[in-house]
Amino acid sequence: MRFAIYVPCYGPYGDPALLVELAVAAEQAGWDGFFMWDHLVAAPPVADPWVTLGAVAARTSRIRFGPMIVPLPRRRPWKLAAEAGTLQRLSGGRLLLGLGMGVPRDYAQFGEAEPAAARAGRFREGVELLGRFFAGERVHHEGANFQVSDVEFAPVRVPLWTSGLWPRKAPFLAAARVDGLFPIVRDEDGFVLPTPEQAGRIKADFVASGGRVEVDLALWGSGVQPSAGQVSEYADAGVSWLLWDGWRRSVAELRAVVAAGPPR
């Protein structure tokens, strides 16, 4: 089991210097990962995750990190491939690239409202292109959403995680092409931590959709963390990452969580 700190990119956590400080402290305290939200429309200030994670890469040496998640349908896959490849080389291979559909306001408030099916099509096609760019292929692509003519990037290994609300099917659209799954579960009161039993069903759904059995499964519970005894239950269910978050914690509270280290 690996443990990570998961932080928003806005409001009290919109200061990139603070986020870098938290990442450095997390590495020193023995955490395995540091992941950031990726939003545009949120309570200001909003920190760009790519600029911030570049500084994290330069200031740390061991901890894994990444945007969790990048709304792929609102990005150009080739620009995202260039950014991720650069960050992977800068960090010595520590980037985990989370991909998802994103939140509606980051589309609608920029005049990009469209049916979810159209965004799903861009997501599938975008994941395919990212895989080919990272593989170092010379890419010729004529798709419904993107066209690429004779483009080749240097090969680089970038693990891809897919994310979305479960039991909706968006997290599984690219199951066969990704290395990890980061499902989001919510009830009438908001986001919740899936039970070990739910985690097992999610993993089974993912595999049934074409995903590999050995991929990472990461869980987040919006401030709810399992006890030390429950950690082994999650591991038995196939969970490989648990994320501790700063969304409902003050900066001071999150600093204390980071300093205490992961629940080994």
Secondary structure, DSSP 8 states (H G I E B T S, - for coil): -EEEEEE-SBGGG--HHHHHHHHHHHHHTT-SEEEE---SSSSS-B--HHHHHHHHHHH-SS-EEEES-EEGGGS-HHHHHHHHHHHHHHHTS-B-EEEE---THHHHTTT----HHHHHHHHHHHHHHHHHHHTT-EEEEE-SS-EEEEEE-------EEEEEESSSSGGGTTGGG-SEEEEEEEETTEEE---HHHHHHHHHHHHHTT--TTSEEEEE-TT----HHHHHHHHHTT--EEEEE-TTS-HHHHHHHHHH----
